[in-house]
Amino acid sequence: MSRLAAVALMLLAMPAAAAGTDDLRLAADAFGQALVSKQTGGLRKVLPGTGKVELSLDRLGPEDGAFGPSQVQALFRDFLGKGSVRSFEIHQVEGDGRVHGVVHARLALIDRDGRPAPVGLRLAFQLEDGRWVLRGIKETSG
């Protein structure tokens, strides 16, 4: 393959990666908006159809381990029954936008005891059947 053809192929691939990261950002935003609006049914858009989601949650939990999609939804519904997420803000999107991606976000929440807290989240996504699904949610320092 000529050098020019190789460069042309790289350039053609770049918009697909950009579109993939845009879709990744949209998936992360859907997750955040479901929490802020207390509409945990909205989480279905980003939860996998099969398999588990690894959780490492302190303020939003406490939970640590692998959970099925319906369990994840129930855990957040339980949290939102006593606590709330006031805001969700995406700070960084990592990955090539093709198979795996990581979104770093910050949220402001009121925990189950009524205390305000900034919380960082690391959301690990995987592309499955043309959509981004969550495979990991980990709290980080706010």
Secondary structure, DSSP 8 states (H G I E B T S, - for coil): --HHHHHHHHHHHHHHHHHHHHHHHHHHHHHHHHHHTT-GGGGGGTS-SSS-EEEEESSS--EEEEE-HHHHHHHHHHHHHH-EEEEEEEEEEES-SSSEEEEEEEEEEE-TTS-EEEEEEEEEEEEETTEEEEEEEEEEE-
